[in-house]
Amino acid sequence: MFSEFAFAIFEKSISTYHIKDDVSQSFENLYPTDDIAHLLYRKNWIDTVQWHYEDIIRDPNINPTDALVLKRKIDASNQDRTDLVEYIDSYFMNKYQSVSIKKEATINTESPAWAVDRLSILALKIYHMNEEALRTDASQEHLKKCQDKLVILLEQKKDLSTAIDQLLHDIEQGNKYMKVYKQMKMYNDDELNPVLRGKK
């Protein structure tokens, strides 16, 4: 199943990142460029670094100048994340391009890659909630809350994985069809963001 394949790659990315656990560490993709695993690994690495950016920027004692630099990094990371989602959707579009779409076929609320994006984030939630549930310096109350939340996250993983695999099966069978809208973000565009436009 694709969801199981993707989640294993996400786990590999997360565990590799946490060997150094440093947002400034260099990135090396473990998979060949012509493999979908290459995109999945890169996608989750971006998510993992951004997860830690978000932790750092919430430090109440962070230097304002450092915070602004970090905010710019988060903005860039969000753009990279969106780009990777589109690359992954292009993979699916290409894979299913020859499928005969049935007359009664319907469109899904989100593309396969955006569902995979949620699975990548969920992998991070599970990893870090498990860390919290195993802390030796936390109260029993904290550990119990985190263990309970972890159970829910694992159930969510099961449901989301099932939904992704079902969606891909439906597309493959022509019961659903893909329609991808390219990003139309306005805040990075000099012509669409009135603040940036005013700087000219």
Secondary structure in CASP SS format (residue, H / E / C, confidence):
PFRMAT SS
TARGET T0000
AUTHOR 0000-0000-0000
METHOD secondary structure of the structure
MODEL  1
M C 1.00
F H 1.00
S H 1.00
E H 1.00
F H 1.00
A H 1.00
F H 1.00
A H 1.00
I H 1.00
F H 1.00
E H 1.00
K H 1.00
S H 1.00
I H 1.00
S H 1.00
T H 1.00
Y H 1.00
H H 1.00
I H 1.00
K H 1.00
D C 1.00
D C 1.00
V C 1.00
S C 1.00
Q C 1.00
S C 1.00
F C 1.00
E C 1.00
N C 1.00
L C 1.00
Y C 1.00
P C 1.00
T C 1.00
D C 1.00
D C 1.00
I H 1.00
A H 1.00
H H 1.00
L H 1.00
L H 1.00
Y H 1.00
R H 1.00
K H 1.00
N H 1.00
W H 1.00
I H 1.00
D H 1.00
T H 1.00
V H 1.00
Q H 1.00
W H 1.00
H H 1.00
Y H 1.00
E H 1.00
D H 1.00
I H 1.00
I H 1.00
R C 1.00
D C 1.00
P C 1.00
N C 1.00
I C 1.00
N C 1.00
P H 1.00
T H 1.00
D H 1.00
A H 1.00
L H 1.00
V H 1.00
L H 1.00
K H 1.00
R H 1.00
K H 1.00
I H 1.00
D H 1.00
A H 1.00
S H 1.00
N H 1.00
Q H 1.00
D H 1.00
R H 1.00
T H 1.00
D H 1.00
L H 1.00
V H 1.00
E H 1.00
Y H 1.00
I H 1.00
D H 1.00
S H 1.00
Y H 1.00
F H 1.00
M H 1.00
N H 1.00
K H 1.00
Y C 1.00
Q C 1.00
S C 1.00
V C 1.00
S C 1.00
I C 1.00
K C 1.00
K C 1.00
E C 1.00
A C 1.00
T E 1.00
I E 1.00
N C 1.00
T C 1.00
E C 1.00
S C 1.00
P H 1.00
A H 1.00
W H 1.00
A H 1.00
V H 1.00
D H 1.00
R H 1.00
L H 1.00
S H 1.00
I H 1.00
L H 1.00
A H 1.00
L H 1.00
K H 1.00
I H 1.00
Y H 1.00
H H 1.00
M H 1.00
N H 1.00
E H 1.00
E H 1.00
A H 1.00
L C 1.00
R C 1.00
T C 1.00
D C 1.00
A C 1.00
S C 1.00
Q H 1.00
E H 1.00
H H 1.00
L H 1.00
K H 1.00
K H 1.00
C H 1.00
Q H 1.00
D H 1.00
K H 1.00
L H 1.00
V H 1.00
I H 1.00
L H 1.00
L H 1.00
E H 1.00
Q H 1.00
K H 1.00
K H 1.00
D H 1.00
L H 1.00
S H 1.00
T H 1.00
A H 1.00
I H 1.00
D H 1.00
Q H 1.00
L H 1.00
L H 1.00
H H 1.00
D H 1.00
I H 1.00
E H 1.00
Q C 1.00
G C 1.00
N C 1.00
K E 1.00
Y E 1.00
M C 1.00
K C 1.00
V C 1.00
Y C 1.00
K C 1.00
Q C 1.00
M C 1.00
K C 1.00
M C 1.00
Y C 1.00
N C 1.00
D C 1.00
D C 1.00
E C 1.00
L C 1.00
N C 1.00
P H 1.00
V H 1.00
L H 1.00
R H 1.00
G H 1.00
K C 1.00
K C 1.00
END
